[in-house]
Amino acid sequence: MRDAAVQQDGRAGGPWSRLVRVLTSPGKAMAEVAEDPAVLAPYLTWMLVSTAVMLLVFLLKREEFVAAAIRQLEDRFAAMGVPEEQLEVAKASVPANLMVGALAGGLISPWLGGLYYALVMLLFGSFTGQAGKFKQYLSVAGYAAMPVVVGSVLRVPLMMAATSQEAALQAGYHLGGLVPGASGALAGFLMTFDLFGIWSLILVVLGYAAIHRMPPARAAWVGVFFFVVRALGAAGSMALSTSLMGLGG
């Protein structure tokens, strides 16, 4: 009955069509997700696109990324006084390690990210005494990631301009691009203001509101929470990375 009602206005109501409609009609699409949650469609799409993008960039920039990683390795090992023989062994494994990193980032990150968002939303729902089903939250997290999926494709030109795999992963349409000299915690914080990441959080709010049958304004705090945690995590991670690089140099 529900699918027939959805199709009366000329649109298909299946889980695959929602991949597009969550971008064009987010409120209605998230209401459908709350009623009829699907997991395979969003996560398979997220996983395949992310993996394809990472592999494409890595294969096209392989020599440059490997050279940058080896330079960092040489600097770190020199500071640690590691014997030349061990350095050569480590250098030989760099290409394979970068390839594994690219694959793991595309295949595993979507599921880890989805589980994180779903578990936190389930926890919030439990606190209010109105918890939905775990599958609902997992589905919301998956469909809410569609802007990130689109963004990963649009990031390819920026990633191709990077000189290392680490820099490619940090490339994006965020405020960090407006402050090229930023580093450490500031760089991580600025990266949080990412166009597609914020769009994704808005969809999370709409999905949470749909599950709990409340106005989106009342669920806005969920998006704020995720944004603050993301900002603190990014700032802390970049600060630690900069500190370790300084020690290594």
C-alpha positions as CSV (number, residue, x, y, z in Angstrom):
1,M,0.0,0.0,0.0
2,R,2.7,2.4,1.0
3,D,4.8,1.7,-2.2
4,A,1.7,2.2,-4.3
5,A,1.1,5.5,-2.6
6,V,4.6,6.6,-3.2
7,Q,4.4,5.7,-6.9
8,Q,1.2,7.7,-7.5
9,D,3.2,10.9,-8.1
10,G,5.3,9.1,-10.7
11,R,8.2,8.1,-8.6
12,A,9.5,4.6,-7.8
13,G,9.5,4.0,-4.1
14,G,12.2,1.3,-3.9
15,P,15.4,1.6,-1.8
16,W,17.6,2.2,-4.9
17,S,15.5,5.2,-6.1
18,R,15.9,6.8,-2.7
19,L,19.6,7.1,-3.3
20,V,18.7,10.0,-5.6
21,R,15.5,11.2,-3.9
22,V,17.2,11.6,-0.6
23,L,19.1,14.4,-2.4
24,T,16.2,15.9,-4.3
25,S,13.3,15.4,-1.8
26,P,15.1,14.7,1.5
27,G,12.2,15.1,3.9
28,K,9.9,12.6,2.0
29,A,12.7,10.2,1.3
30,M,13.8,10.1,4.9
31,A,10.2,9.5,6.0
32,E,10.2,6.5,3.7
33,V,13.5,5.3,5.2
34,A,12.1,5.5,8.7
35,E,9.0,3.4,7.6
36,D,10.8,0.9,5.3
37,P,14.5,0.9,6.2
38,A,17.0,-0.6,3.7
39,V,20.7,-1.3,4.3
40,L,22.1,-2.9,1.2
41,A,21.4,-0.1,-1.3
42,P,23.0,2.8,0.5
43,Y,26.0,1.0,1.9
44,L,26.8,-0.9,-1.2
45,T,26.7,2.3,-3.2
46,W,28.7,4.2,-0.6
47,M,31.3,1.4,-0.5
48,L,31.7,0.9,-4.2
49,V,31.9,4.6,-5.1
50,S,34.4,5.3,-2.2
51,T,36.6,2.3,-3.2
52,A,36.5,3.3,-6.9
53,V,37.5,6.9,-6.2
54,M,40.4,5.9,-3.9
55,L,41.7,3.3,-6.3
56,L,41.4,5.6,-9.3
57,V,43.3,8.4,-7.6
58,F,45.9,6.0,-6.2
59,L,46.6,4.3,-9.6
60,L,46.9,7.6,-11.4
61,K,49.1,9.2,-8.7
62,R,50.9,6.0,-7.6
63,E,54.5,7.1,-8.3
64,E,54.0,10.5,-6.6
65,F,52.2,9.1,-3.6
66,V,54.8,6.3,-3.1
67,A,57.7,8.8,-3.4
68,A,56.1,11.1,-0.8
69,A,55.5,8.1,1.6
70,I,59.1,6.9,1.2
71,R,60.5,10.4,1.9
72,Q,58.4,10.5,5.2
73,L,59.6,7.1,6.0
74,E,63.3,8.0,5.5
75,D,63.0,11.1,7.6
76,R,61.3,9.1,10.4
77,F,63.8,6.2,10.4
78,A,66.7,8.6,10.2
79,A,65.5,10.4,13.4
80,M,65.1,7.0,15.1
81,G,68.5,5.7,14.0
82,V,67.0,2.7,12.3
83,P,69.6,0.6,10.3
84,E,69.7,0.9,6.5
85,E,68.7,-2.7,6.0
86,Q,65.4,-2.3,7.9
87,L,64.7,0.9,6.0
88,E,65.0,-0.9,2.7
89,V,62.6,-3.6,3.8
90,A,60.1,-0.9,4.9
91,K,60.5,1.0,1.7
92,A,59.7,-2.1,-0.4
93,S,56.4,-2.5,1.4
94,V,55.2,1.1,0.9
95,P,53.3,0.5,-2.4
96,A,51.4,-2.5,-1.0
97,N,50.6,-0.6,2.2
98,L,49.2,2.4,0.3
99,M,47.1,0.1,-1.9
100,V,45.7,-1.7,1.2
101,G,45.0,1.6,2.8
102,A,43.1,2.8,-0.3
103,L,41.0,-0.4,-0.4
104,A,40.4,-0.5,3.4
105,G,39.3,3.1,3.3
106,G,36.7,2.4,0.7
107,L,35.5,-1.0,1.8
108,I,35.5,-0.6,5.6
109,S,35.0,3.1,6.4
110,P,31.3,3.2,5.2
111,W,30.3,0.4,7.6
112,L,32.2,1.8,10.5
113,G,30.8,5.2,10.0
114,G,27.3,3.9,9.6
115,L,27.6,1.8,12.7
116,Y,28.9,4.7,14.7
117,Y,26.0,7.0,13.7
118,A,23.4,4.3,14.2
119,L,24.6,3.3,17.6
120,V,24.7,6.9,18.9
121,M,21.2,7.6,17.5
122,L,20.0,4.4,19.1
123,L,21.5,5.5,22.4
124,F,19.9,8.9,22.2
125,G,16.5,7.3,21.4
126,S,16.9,5.0,24.4
127,F,17.5,8.0,26.7
128,T,14.2,9.5,25.5
129,G,12.3,6.3,25.9
130,Q,11.3,6.3,22.3
131,A,14.1,4.3,20.6
132,G,13.4,3.0,17.1
133,K,14.8,-0.2,15.7
134,F,18.6,-0.4,15.0
135,K,17.9,-1.1,11.3
136,Q,16.1,2.2,11.1
137,Y,19.1,4.2,12.4
138,L,21.5,2.2,10.3
139,S,19.5,2.9,7.2
140,V,19.2,6.6,8.0
141,A,23.0,6.8,8.4
142,G,23.5,5.1,5.1
143,Y,21.1,7.3,3.1
144,A,22.4,10.4,4.9
145,A,25.9,9.6,3.5
146,M,24.7,10.1,-0.1
147,P,26.0,13.7,-0.2
148,V,29.3,12.4,1.0
149,V,29.3,9.9,-1.9
150,V,28.6,12.6,-4.4
151,G,31.3,14.8,-2.8
152,S,33.8,12.0,-3.1
153,V,33.4,12.0,-6.8
154,L,33.5,15.8,-7.0
155,R,36.7,15.7,-4.9
156,V,38.7,13.8,-7.5
157,P,40.2,16.9,-9.2
158,L,41.3,18.2,-5.8
159,M,42.7,14.8,-4.8
160,M,44.6,14.6,-8.1
161,A,46.3,17.9,-7.2
162,A,47.6,16.4,-4.0
163,T,51.2,15.3,-3.6
164,S,50.7,12.5,-1.1
165,Q,48.0,10.1,-0.2
166,E,47.5,11.7,3.1
167,A,46.9,15.1,1.5
168,A,44.5,13.5,-1.0
169,L,42.4,12.2,1.8
170,Q,42.3,15.6,3.4
171,A,41.3,17.4,0.1
172,G,37.7,18.6,0.0
173,Y,35.3,21.4,-0.3
174,H,35.8,22.8,3.2
175,L,37.1,25.9,4.9
176,G,40.6,24.5,5.0
177,G,41.0,25.3,1.4
178,L,40.5,29.0,2.2
179,V,43.4,28.9,4.7
180,P,46.3,27.1,2.9
181,G,48.8,27.7,5.6
182,A,46.6,26.2,8.4
183,S,48.0,23.2,10.1
184,G,47.5,21.1,13.2
185,A,44.3,21.5,15.2
186,L,43.2,24.6,13.2
187,A,43.4,22.7,9.9
188,G,41.4,19.8,11.4
189,F,38.8,22.2,12.7
190,L,38.4,24.0,9.4
191,M,38.1,20.7,7.5
192,T,35.0,20.0,9.6
193,F,33.1,22.8,7.8
194,D,32.7,20.6,4.7
195,L,29.8,21.3,2.3
196,F,28.9,17.7,1.8
197,G,29.6,16.7,5.4
198,I,27.2,19.3,6.7
199,W,24.6,18.3,4.1
200,S,24.9,14.8,5.4
201,L,24.3,15.9,9.0
202,I,21.1,17.7,7.9
203,L,19.9,14.4,6.4
204,V,20.7,12.6,9.7
205,V,18.5,15.1,11.5
206,L,15.7,14.6,9.1
207,G,16.0,10.8,9.4
208,Y,16.1,10.9,13.2
209,A,13.1,13.2,13.3
210,A,11.2,10.9,11.0
211,I,11.9,7.8,13.2
212,H,10.7,9.7,16.3
213,R,7.9,11.5,14.5
214,M,9.0,14.9,15.7
215,P,9.6,18.2,13.8
216,P,13.2,18.4,12.5
217,A,13.8,21.5,14.6
218,R,13.5,19.4,17.7
219,A,16.0,16.9,16.4
220,A,18.6,19.5,15.4
221,W,20.6,18.9,18.5
222,V,21.5,15.5,17.1
223,G,23.2,17.1,14.2
224,V,24.9,19.6,16.4
225,F,26.3,16.8,18.6
226,F,27.7,14.9,15.6
227,F,29.3,18.1,14.3
228,V,30.9,19.0,17.6
229,V,32.3,15.5,18.0
230,R,33.6,15.5,14.4
231,A,35.2,18.9,14.9
232,L,36.9,17.9,18.2
233,G,38.1,14.6,16.6
234,A,39.4,16.2,13.5
235,A,41.2,18.9,15.4
236,G,42.7,16.4,17.9
237,S,43.8,14.0,15.1
238,M,45.5,16.7,13.0
239,A,47.2,18.1,16.1
240,L,48.5,14.7,17.0
241,S,49.6,14.0,13.5
242,T,51.5,17.3,13.3
243,S,53.1,16.7,16.6
244,L,54.3,13.2,15.6
245,M,55.7,14.6,12.3
246,G,57.6,17.2,14.3
247,L,59.1,14.5,16.5
248,G,60.0,12.5,13.5
249,G,61.7,15.4,11.8
